Amino acid sequence: MTKVALKLPDMHRGQATIARNPARFKWLCAGRRWRKTTLGWEMAFDAAITGKRILYGAPTYKQCKIPWDELWRCCGRFGKGNISNMEATFPGGGRITFISLDDPKNARGLSADGVILDEAPYIQERAWDGVLRPMLGDTMGWALLMGTPNGHNWFWRKWMAAKDRNDSESWQVPTLGVKVTDKGLVREPHPLENPNFAFSEAVDYYEGRPEQTFREEFLAEFTQDSGTVFRNIEEVSKLRPGVPQLGHTYVMGVDWGKVNDFTVISVADATDKKQVAVDRFNQIDYRFQRGRLGVMRDRWGPELIVVEINSMGDPIYERLLADGLPVWAFNTQTKSKKEAIEALSLALERGNFPLLDDPTQKAELIAYEVKRSRETGITRYMAPEGMHDDTVMALALAWHAVGQTGPWVIAL
């Protein structure tokens, strides 16, 4: 069966180089949209049509469904598929089993001639060491482990160790070859890059993210497991509290206090894109909090107030909505918090959001941390133990609101 007959997508040079490499264990660290998943399922298919048994693992069911759909769209007429257990079988006895490794025990009892792990840095280490690697012992099978860096976790350690092993090979490949300079991105071709990714898209990607995030997700550079989130804090924190200006649009971000925390109301001038006021207090009585917000509302006349709705924030939000305030709910979950914090980090890093010279706010921003779990790979943004992050969250919500002014097309 030829690739023309099967109508498989042609591999670009980087994919072909890795697919043809004879190493038994391949560790691929590549940027987003390099087409790692396409490489994975094509290698799985090439092995399955020769009678081999391949296990294709990913952190979640949804991430398994992506290669399953791509494979079946291109190759379904040459095999039989069982969507309930996401297994494809082909003439000659070959098969590809797609499996979610959110629980490593899901793979126990299976056999394989080859293992492919997609988004491997986000899979638990024990899935590889305790289940999948032993699976290849009696078959002398091979493995491709690939993903975008997730700090200095187990994937990084194995990727590094592969350089000194005779049976292994490792690669570090950017989505597209570029170099970060003081003047922005400069094109610097890489032999294994994705040639179909436009430089203009790389520039957009760079300009929309903090530099550390860009280096990790696009340049495939391994960054620290934990560290500073916000940079340039002293430089941007020079303003004094402002007064309302005629013709300017104002917005607010509100982080409600819980038990030992503070409620913080952060006000931003959406016209000049700067912080103009902040109110921080630790009275958690509903009426008191609504009253303080009412005072700020009367003074600044905000077009939009983004409020956190987790825990005690939900009933306050409902009451504010009933009172006719222009409130919008922000549900703080791992993903939404990450997006809001990274957007604020980018704005501060590039000096696009001048802040008040507020000692508490500066201290919380400087101390704020990002940590990655070695077990789950989940990234979490948080204040250090014993400190608060109320001003940080209120500021992040205010900055989010700045980007939502104008026509009310709001997606949180």
Residue pairs with C-beta under 8 A, 6 or more apart in sequence:
1 49
1 78
3 10
6 74
6 75
6 78
7 74
8 42
8 45
8 74
8 75
9 38
9 42
9 74
11 19
11 38
11 39
11 42
12 35
12 194
12 195
12 196
13 191
13 192
13 195
14 30
14 34
14 173
14 191
14 192
14 193
14 194
15 35
15 38
15 39
15 42
17 192
18 26
18 28
18 39
18 144
18 171
18 192
19 39
19 42
19 43
19 46
21 169
23 167
23 168
23 169
24 142
24 143
24 167
24 168
25 142
25 143
25 145
25 162
25 165
25 167
25 168
25 169
26 142
26 143
26 144
26 145
26 146
26 168
26 169
26 170
26 171
27 145
27 146
27 155
27 158
27 159
27 162
27 168
27 169
27 170
27 171
28 36
28 39
28 144
28 145
28 146
28 147
28 170
28 171
28 173
29 146
29 147
29 148
29 149
29 155
29 159
29 170
29 171
29 172
29 173
29 220
29 222
30 36
30 146
30 147
30 148
30 171
30 172
30 173
30 174
30 175
30 220
31 148
31 173
31 174
31 175
31 176
31 217
31 218
31 219
31 220
32 148
32 175
32 217
32 218
33 175
33 194
33 197
34 173
34 174
34 175
34 193
34 194
34 197
34 220
35 194
36 118
36 146
36 147
37 66
37 67
37 70
37 118
38 70
39 144
39 146
40 56
40 67
40 116
40 118
40 144
40 146
41 56
41 67
41 70
41 71
41 96
41 116
43 114
43 116
43 144
44 54
44 56
44 67
44 71
44 96
44 114
44 116
45 71
45 75
45 96
47 54
47 94
47 113
47 114
48 54
48 79
48 88
48 90
48 94
48 95
48 96
49 78
49 90
49 91
49 92
49 94
50 92
50 94
51 92
51 93
51 94
52 94
52 113
52 114
53 94
53 95
53 97
53 111
53 112
53 113
53 114
54 94
54 95
54 96
54 97
54 112
54 113
54 114
54 115
54 116
55 96
55 97
55 99
55 107
55 110
55 112
55 114
55 115
55 116
55 132
55 135
56 64
56 67
56 96
56 97
56 98
56 99
56 116
56 118
57 64
57 98
57 99
57 100
57 101
57 107
57 115
57 116
57 117
57 118
57 123
57 127
57 132
58 64
58 66
58 67
58 98
58 99
58 100
58 101
58 117
58 118
58 119
58 123
59 100
59 101
59 102
59 119
59 122
59 123
59 377
60 100
60 102
61 100
61 102
63 100
63 118
63 119
64 86
64 98
64 99
64 100
64 118
65 86
65 98
67 98
67 118
68 83
68 86
68 88
68 98
71 88
71 96
72 81
72 88
75 88
76 88
78 90
78 91
79 88
79 89
79 90
79 91
80 88
80 89
80 90
81 87
81 88
81 89
82 88
85 97
86 97
86 98
86 99
87 95
87 96
87 97
87 98
88 95
88 96
89 95
97 110
97 112
99 106
99 107
99 110
100 106
101 107
101 117
101 123
101 124
101 127
104 124
104 126
104 127
104 130
104 131
105 131
107 127
107 131
107 132
107 135
108 131
110 135
111 135
111 139
112 132
112 135
112 136
112 139
112 141
113 139
113 141
113 142
114 136
114 141
114 142
114 143
114 144
115 132
115 135
115 136
115 141
115 142
115 143
115 144
116 143
116 144
116 145
116 146
117 123
117 128
117 132
117 143
117 144
117 145
117 146
117 147
118 146
118 147
119 146
119 147
119 148
120 128
120 145
120 146
120 147
120 155
121 147
121 148
121 149
121 150
121 151
121 153
121 155
121 156
121 377
122 147
122 150
122 376
122 377
122 378
123 377
124 375
124 376
124 377
125 153
125 154
125 374
125 375
128 145
128 154
128 158
132 143
133 143
135 141
136 142
136 143
145 155
145 158
147 155
148 216
148 217
148 220
149 155
149 156
149 216
149 220
149 221
149 222
149 223
150 372
150 377
150 379
151 222
151 223
151 224
151 225
151 226
151 372
152 222
152 223
152 224
152 225
153 225
153 372
153 374
153 377
154 374
156 222
159 170
159 172
160 170
161 168
162 168
162 169
162 170
163 170
171 192
172 220
172 221
173 190
173 192
173 193
173 220
174 190
174 193
174 218
174 219
174 220
175 193
175 194
175 197
175 202
175 218
175 219
175 220
176 190
176 193
176 194
176 197
176 199
176 202
176 218
177 187
177 188
177 189
177 190
177 193
178 185
178 186
178 187
178 188
178 199
178 202
178 206
178 218
178 219
179 185
179 186
179 187
179 188
180 206
180 211
180 214
180 215
180 219
184 203
184 206
185 199
185 202
185 203
185 206
187 199
202 218
205 214
205 218
206 214
206 218
208 346
209 217
209 342
209 346
210 342
210 345
210 346
210 349
211 349
212 223
213 342
215 221
215 223
216 222
216 223
225 371
225 372
225 374
226 369
226 370
226 371
226 372
227 369
227 370
228 366
228 368
228 369
229 341
229 345
229 368
229 369
229 370
229 381
230 344
230 345
230 348
230 349
230 365
230 366
230 368
231 345
231 348
231 349
232 348
232 349
232 350
232 351
233 348
233 355
233 362
233 365
233 366
234 362
235 351
236 348
236 351
236 353
236 354
236 355
237 354
237 355
237 356
237 357
237 358
237 361
237 362
238 354
238 355
238 357
239 274
239 275
239 276
239 354
239 355
239 356
239 357
240 356
240 357
241 276
241 277
241 278
241 356
242 269
242 274
242 276
242 277
243 276
244 250
244 299
244 300
244 301
245 269
245 271
247 271
248 269
248 270
248 271
248 272
249 269
249 270
249 271
249 303
249 405
250 267
250 268
250 269
250 270
250 276
250 300
250 301
250 302
250 303
251 267
251 268
251 270
251 302
251 303
251 304
251 305
251 306
251 398
251 401
251 402
251 404
251 405
252 265
252 266
252 267
252 268
252 293
252 296
252 297
252 300
252 302
252 304
252 305
252 306
252 398
252 401
253 265
253 266
253 268
253 305
253 306
253 307
253 393
253 394
253 395
253 396
253 397
253 398
253 399
253 400
253 401
254 263
254 264
254 265
254 266
254 293
254 305
254 306
254 307
254 308
254 394
254 397
255 263
255 264
255 308
255 390
255 391
255 393
255 394
255 397
256 263
256 284
256 289
256 307
256 308
256 311
256 312
256 313
256 316
257 263
257 264
257 281
257 282
257 283
257 284
257 289
257 390
258 284
258 311
258 312
259 284
260 282
261 282
261 388
261 390
262 280
262 281
262 282
262 388
262 390
262 391
263 280
263 281
263 282
263 283
263 284
263 289
263 292
263 390
264 278
264 279
264 280
264 390
264 391
264 393
264 394
265 277
265 278
265 279
265 280
265 292
265 293
265 296
265 394
266 275
266 277
266 278
266 391
266 394
266 395
266 397
266 398
267 275
267 276
267 277
267 278
267 296
267 300
267 302
267 398
268 274
268 275
268 276
268 353
268 398
268 399
268 401
268 402
269 275
269 276
270 303
270 401
270 402
270 405
273 352
273 353
273 354
273 402
274 353
274 354
274 355
275 353
275 354
275 355
275 356
275 395
275 398
276 300
276 356
277 296
277 299
277 300
277 356
278 356
278 358
278 361
278 391
278 394
279 292
279 296
280 360
280 390
280 391
281 292
283 289
284 312
286 312
286 315
286 316
286 319
289 316
290 316
290 319
290 320
293 305
293 320
293 325
296 302
297 305
297 325
302 326
303 326
303 405
304 326
304 328
304 401
304 404
304 405
304 408
304 410
305 320
305 325
305 326
305 327
305 328
305 401
306 327
306 328
306 330
306 397
306 398
306 400
306 401
306 404
306 412
307 313
307 316
307 317
307 320
307 327
307 328
307 329
307 330
307 397
308 330
308 332
308 393
308 397
309 317
309 329
309 330
309 331
309 332
310 331
310 332
317 327
317 329
320 327
321 327
328 401
328 404
328 410
328 412
329 412
330 336
330 340
330 397
330 400
330 412
331 412
332 393
334 378
334 379
334 380
336 412
337 381
337 393
338 379
338 381
340 393
340 396
340 397
340 399
340 400
341 368
341 381
341 392
341 396
343 396
343 399
343 400
343 403
344 353
344 392
344 395
344 396
344 399
346 352
347 353
347 399
348 355
348 365
353 399
353 402
355 361
355 362
355 395
358 391
360 391
361 391
361 392
361 395
363 387
364 383
364 387
364 388
364 389
364 390
364 391
364 392
365 391
365 392
365 395
367 383
367 384
367 387
368 381
368 382
368 383
368 389
368 392
369 381
369 382
369 383
369 384
370 379
370 380
370 381
371 379
371 380
371 382
372 378
372 379
372 380
373 380
382 389
383 389
383 392
400 412
404 410
